[in-house]
Amino acid sequence: MLRTRRVVLAGLGSVGGAVLRLLDGRAADLRARHGLVLEVVGAMDSRGGAVAPGGLVPGALVAQKSRGTSVAELPGVGRPGADVDALLAELAAAGAPADLLVVAGPGDLRDGGAGLAAVLAARRRGTGVVLADKAPLVVAWDVVTDGTVPVRYSACVGAALPTVDLARAVLVSAAATRVEIVLNSTCQRVLGDVERGSTVAAAVAGAQRAGVAEADPSADVDGTDTAVKLVVLAAALGHPVPLRAVATTGIRDVDPGWVRAERARGRAVVLLGTAVPGTPWALTVAPAALDGDHPLARMGRHETGLVVDTDVAGRIAASGRHHDVVPTAAAVLRDLVLLA
Ligand SMILES: NC(=O)c1ccc[n+]([C@@H]2O[C@H](COP(=O)([O-])OP(=O)(O)OC[C@H]3O[C@@H](n4cnc5c(N)ncnc54)[C@H](OP(=O)(O)O)[C@@H]3O)[C@@H](O)[C@H]2O)c1
């Protein structure tokens, strides 16, 4: 028997667009393997939304965005200026309430911004939430995850690498003694280029030209992105720590001579996020030189990963390789299927 779940997508940029393409491309697979139809009934960008209780056509939404126009301009279904609350209200009034909301707009770490507002709107209507935007978790962890509605956020911590799920599974019967993450692809690429002789600035510019680094790369190279992921991971393991309490040093001022000298000694400099249990847990982000046999040093520079050291379960490590945004969208899809 097929189950249909109505989905609203808030944010149709790199991640949201890739989610739309996956929903379209994998629809037959979802039916066959999970008996599931994920029907897009609402979509939002910066200028408003589009809504159709009977379902929007993902391909039409992708085409609209690839023309550089807003889905709010789509004839009949477009709702210029509408926010997520208005879209959810219209669907509920039509007798077709949304089951699931994907939040993939720009993150606002000051107050959660539109992402947090979208989560709060979903809570009021009993709509499950899948987050790619990390800001609501960082700004309002207790509210967002209090169980009022189911919330998943795989894409926030390591794209398709199941960091939170893996660590939680391991720690069911063991206690963490240390958690380490290397989860910023831009820093991995930049440090790899520095090892081969580049300066940090030239490597960052190269990553921008390749579309790996943002136009403003500061969240990556200054360590905030890694700190945010560490905060979310620690909170998911039961240890919320405010972002401001994370001692954070990025790679902008890293000494290329040190990076190359460590490489010559068989060690790898990475931007390492570390969580050490205590009261509270101590979270740190800083460049670190790891021994060559450390799992996070053995990874290639296209890979990211995490290590969980435990009291009785030994050392658990996982890494993943991703070149573009598709694995992030795959993580969103995974969460949608699990919530559905
Ligand atoms: N890119 C990645 O690899 C990655 C990985 C993990 C997590 N994330 C997170 O996922 C989120 C999206 O990233 P992205 O790379 O897809 O960003 P992006 O390409 O900049 O896209 C952002 C999208 O959000 C829309 N938007 C802006 N304001 C909005 C609002 N108030 N309500 C609804 N939508 C709004 C934008 O509209 P317009 O189209 O009109 O500009 C755009 O479609 C971010 O929070 C990011 O941190 C990204």
The ligand as an SDF file (V2000), in Angstrom:
LIG
                    3D

 48 52  0  0  0  0  0  0  0  0999 V2000
   25.5050   23.9920    0.4430 N   0  0  0  0  0  0  0  0  0  0  0  0
   25.8370   22.9710    1.2190 C   0  0  0  0  0  0  0  0  0  0  0  0
   26.6520   22.1210    0.8560 O   0  0  0  0  0  0  0  0  0  0  0  0
   25.2000   22.8210    2.5830 C   0  0  0  0  0  0  0  0  0  0  0  0
   25.4750   21.6750    3.3370 C   0  0  0  0  0  0  0  0  0  0  0  0
   24.8320   21.5030    4.5670 C   0  0  0  0  0  0  0  0  0  0  0  0
   23.9700   22.4820    5.0350 C   0  0  0  0  0  0  0  0  0  0  0  0
   23.7560   23.6030    4.2860 N   0  0  0  0  0  0  0  0  0  0  0  0
   22.8360   24.6070    4.8150 C   0  0  0  0  0  0  0  0  0  0  0  0
   21.6420   24.5270    4.0210 O   0  0  0  0  0  0  0  0  0  0  0  0
   21.0880   25.8390    3.9030 C   0  0  0  0  0  0  0  0  0  0  0  0
   20.9320   26.1700    2.4090 C   0  0  0  0  0  0  0  0  0  0  0  0
   22.2070   26.1720    1.8140 O   0  0  0  0  0  0  0  0  0  0  0  0
   22.3660   26.4700    0.2540 P   0  0  0  0  0  0  0  0  0  0  0  0
   23.7920   26.2120   -0.0710 O   0  0  0  0  0  0  0  0  0  0  0  0
   21.3080   25.7570   -0.4880 O   0  0  0  0  0  0  0  0  0  0  0  0
   22.0690   28.0460    0.2250 O   0  0  0  0  0  0  0  0  0  0  0  0
   21.6780   28.9440   -1.0410 P   0  0  0  0  0  0  0  0  0  0  0  0
   22.1240   28.2850   -2.2970 O   0  0  0  0  0  0  0  0  0  0  0  0
   22.1160   30.3140   -0.7370 O   0  0  0  0  0  0  0  0  0  0  0  0
   20.0620   28.9210   -1.0580 O   0  0  0  0  0  0  0  0  0  0  0  0
   19.2930   29.5300   -0.0770 C   0  0  0  0  0  0  0  0  0  0  0  0
   17.8550   29.4820   -0.5090 C   0  0  0  0  0  0  0  0  0  0  0  0
   17.0540   30.0320    0.5350 O   0  0  0  0  0  0  0  0  0  0  0  0
   16.1470   30.9560   -0.0570 C   0  0  0  0  0  0  0  0  0  0  0  0
   15.7070   31.9320    0.9490 N   0  0  0  0  0  0  0  0  0  0  0  0
   16.2300   33.1120    1.2990 C   0  0  0  0  0  0  0  0  0  0  0  0
   15.4990   33.6800    2.2570 N   0  0  0  0  0  0  0  0  0  0  0  0
   14.4660   32.8340    2.4970 C   0  0  0  0  0  0  0  0  0  0  0  0
   13.3500   32.8670    3.3590 C   0  0  0  0  0  0  0  0  0  0  0  0
   13.1460   33.8760    4.1990 N   0  0  0  0  0  0  0  0  0  0  0  0
   12.4730   31.8140    3.3560 N   0  0  0  0  0  0  0  0  0  0  0  0
   12.6730   30.7520    2.5300 C   0  0  0  0  0  0  0  0  0  0  0  0
   13.7190   30.6820    1.6810 N   0  0  0  0  0  0  0  0  0  0  0  0
   14.6060   31.7060    1.6720 C   0  0  0  0  0  0  0  0  0  0  0  0
   16.9160   31.5590   -1.2080 C   0  0  0  0  0  0  0  0  0  0  0  0
   16.0080   32.1890   -2.0770 O   0  0  0  0  0  0  0  0  0  0  0  0
   16.4320   32.7330   -3.5340 P   0  0  0  0  0  0  0  0  0  0  0  0
   16.5170   31.5040   -4.3980 O   0  0  0  0  0  0  0  0  0  0  0  0
   15.2950   33.6310   -3.9060 O   0  0  0  0  0  0  0  0  0  0  0  0
   17.7250   33.4440   -3.3510 O   0  0  0  0  0  0  0  0  0  0  0  0
   17.5520   30.2920   -1.7650 C   0  0  0  0  0  0  0  0  0  0  0  0
   16.6270   29.5790   -2.5600 O   0  0  0  0  0  0  0  0  0  0  0  0
   22.0230   26.8080    4.6370 C   0  0  0  0  0  0  0  0  0  0  0  0
   21.4950   27.0520    5.9200 O   0  0  0  0  0  0  0  0  0  0  0  0
   23.3320   26.0370    4.7050 C   0  0  0  0  0  0  0  0  0  0  0  0
   24.0890   26.3980    5.8250 O   0  0  0  0  0  0  0  0  0  0  0  0
   24.3440   23.7900    3.0660 C   0  0  0  0  0  0  0  0  0  0  0  0
  1  2  1  0
  2  3  2  0
  2  4  1  0
  4  5  1  0
  4 48  2  0
  5  6  2  0
  6  7  1  0
  7  8  2  0
  8  9  1  0
  8 48  1  0
  9 10  1  0
  9 46  1  0
 10 11  1  0
 11 12  1  0
 11 44  1  0
 12 13  1  0
 13 14  1  0
 14 15  2  0
 14 16  1  0
 14 17  1  0
 17 18  1  0
 18 19  2  0
 18 20  1  0
 18 21  1  0
 21 22  1  0
 22 23  1  0
 23 24  1  0
 23 42  1  0
 24 25  1  0
 25 26  1  0
 25 36  1  0
 26 27  1  0
 26 35  1  0
 27 28  2  0
 28 29  1  0
 29 30  1  0
 29 35  2  0
 30 31  1  0
 30 32  2  0
 32 33  1  0
 33 34  2  0
 34 35  1  0
 36 37  1  0
 36 42  1  0
 37 38  1  0
 38 39  2  0
 38 40  1  0
 38 41  1  0
 42 43  1  0
 44 45  1  0
 44 46  1  0
 46 47  1  0
M  CHG  2   8   1  16  -1
M  END
$$$$
